[in-house]
């Protein structure tokens, strides 16, 4: 038993654990190791898929199941198995085709458990996916897609990194606002449509959220205190659900929660070194 043994710490990945350029500050990595060595349970709570996280996990240590697809699944990295899943209760092919009809100007992909899939051939999409070390393939009506956990609409893609999708002109923001409204009207009965970034829209099972998955995992692990760190709109449910919630100083939602330093300076480390000791006191 260590001094952090009562705590589950879950943190968002992009622009929370990482700097805006997608690098992970060494200060965060050192702090995470210190936290786990002293009994804390740590994991990442992200909208990213398992295929997108596999390469990243070569650089990060966790000792609790990863929370993926905006809370739609938990994956035990050590055992290489899912501990829970919340699939979308819709026909995946019809749903994705309808999404493409509603927002034809955006790239639509299914984020599966083994790869990312698209229905329309695009060399730009292939290059973008490969650059993020993510396996990709093209799907047909006959492609097995169970569980159907999440799909996304984003773009236009002009660079081979995720970070540029968090930037947008006023015209692009208006375009994405309209796309969110269209998709919410279409899928509201069975799915949640959220703005994961300025030019990223995620769709997953209704009733599922980062907050629900974090609390579900806390109960499974038997930890008394849930601490969460996040920066964006898709982190709000996690931050609201947390017993203690923190944001990087440059977070989109920084005005709603207690701030630490900017993400590039090691926001997660600030929480571990400064805020959690205050909680325990």
C-alpha positions, -999 to 999 in steps of 0.1 A, spaced: 0 0 0 14 34 -10 3 69 -3 -17 71 -35 -34 37 -31 -69 52 -27 -68 71 -60 -77 64 -96 -63 91 -119 -76 92 -155 -63 118 -179 -72 128 -215 -45 122 -241 -45 150 -267 -35 184 -252 -37 171 -217 -11 144 -214 5 157 -246 17 191 -257 -1 208 -286 25 193 -310 15 157 -298 48 151 -279 45 139 -243 65 161 -218 91 140 -199 79 156 -167 45 139 -172 61 105 -178 83 108 -147 53 119 -126 32 90 -138 59 65 -128 62 81 -94 24 80 -89 22 43 -98 53 34 -78 35 48 -48 3 28 -52 -18 50 -75 -39 36 -103 -34 55 -135 -49 53 -170 -56 73 -201 -93 83 -208 -94 92 -245 -116 94 -275 -89 76 -295 -93 40 -306 -73 9 -296 -55 9 -330 -45 46 -325 -32 39 -290 -11 8 -297 20 26 -309 16 54 -283 16 28 -255 52 20 -263 60 54 -246 35 53 -217 30 31 -187 -4 24 -172 -15 1 -144 -53 2 -150 -73 -6 -181 -73 20 -209 -106 39 -213 -111 43 -251 -136 55 -277 -149 83 -254 -158 57 -227 -172 31 -250 -147 5 -239 -120 -4 -214 -90 -24 -225 -66 -42 -202 -32 -35 -218 -14 -62 -198 -39 -89 -205 -47 -77 -241 -84 -80 -235 -115 -57 -232 -130 -55 -197 -162 -38 -209 -177 -25 -241 -208 -3 -250 -215 -8 -287 -238 15 -307 -272 -2 -312 -274 6 -349 -265 -11 -382 -230 1 -388 -231 1 -426 -264 20 -429 -254 44 -402 -221 53 -417 -235 56 -452 -262 80 -438 -235 101 -420 -216 104 -453 -248 116 -470 -254 143 -443 -218 156 -442 -203 148 -476 -176 174 -472 -161 156 -442 -140 124 -439 -161 97 -422 -143 66 -407 -153 37 -384 -129 32 -356 -128 -5 -351 -110 -26 -325 -84 -39 -350 -82 -10 -376 -98 22 -389 -122 17 -418 -135 39 -446 -161 32 -473 -147 55 -500 -111 53 -513 -89 82 -504 -52 84 -506 -52 114 -482 -71 93 -456 -46 64 -460 -16 87 -455 -32 105 -425 -40 72 -408 -6 57 -415 11 88 -402 -6 82 -369 6 46 -368 -29 32 -372 -39 2 -393 -65 10 -419 -87 -9 -444 -117 -3 -467 -150 -18 -456 -179 -33 -475 -214 -44 -463 -199 -78 -456 -170 -66 -434 -174 -78 -398 -176 -47 -376 -185 -60 -342 -184 -43 -318 -196 -11 -334 -181 13 -308 -175 46 -326 -173 65 -358 -160 99 -366 -164 128 -391 -135 152 -395 -115 174 -418 -105 186 -442 -72 170 -435 -43 192 -446 -15 177 -425 -5 143 -413 -11 149 -376 -41 150 -354 -31 183 -338 -41 204 -368 -77 192 -365 -79 212 -333 -74 244 -353 -100 260 -374 -110 292 -393 -144 309 -385 -158 293 -417 -146 259 -407 -161 263 -372 -194 272 -386 -193 243 -410 -186 219 -381 -214 235 -359 -239 227 -387 -226 192 -391 -230 185 -354 -266 197 -356 -274 175 -386 -259 144 -370 -275 150 -336 -310 152 -353 -303 120 -372 -288 98 -345 -301 112 -312 -322 82 -304 -294 57 -303 -261 77 -302 -242 107 -287 -227 132 -311 -199 152 -295 -173 178 -307 -140 162 -297 -120 190 -313 -126 221 -335 -128 199 -366 -135 164 -351 -169 150 -344 -172 117 -326 -203 95 -325 -208 67 -299 -234 48 -279 -261 68 -262 -256 70 -224 -219 64 -227 -193 90 -217 -158 94 -204 -173 102 -170 -194 70 -169 -164 49 -178 -141 65 -153 -166 59 -125 -173 24 -137 -135 16 -136 -131 32 -102 -157 9 -88 -141 -21 -104 -108 -13 -89 -121 -4 -55 -104 30 -54 -120 56 -31 -111 88 -50 -115 96 -87 -92 124 -100 -95 134 -137 -76 158 -160 -89 170 -193 -90 199 -217 -119 197 -242 -157 195 -246 -156 157 -247 -139 157 -213 -167 176 -196 -185 145 -185 -153 131 -170 -145 163 -152 -180 167 -139 -181 131 -126 -147 133 -109 -143 138 -72 -115 162 -81 -112 177 -116 -83 198 -132 -75 214 -165 -43 225 -182 -41 263 -181 -45 264 -219 -76 241 -220 -107 249 -240 -128 244 -208 -103 260 -184 -128 285 -171 -150 258 -157 -125 238 -136 -94 244 -115 -63 250 -136 -27 238 -134 1 247 -158 -2 246 -196 -2 211 -212 33 216 -228 47 223 -193 34 190 -178 -1 195 -166 -5 159 -155 27 162 -135 13 193 -118 -17 174 -107 4 145 -93 31 166 -76 9 195 -63 -28 188 -64 -31 152 -52 -10 158 -21 -34 186 -13 -63 162 -16 -47 137 7 -40 163 33 
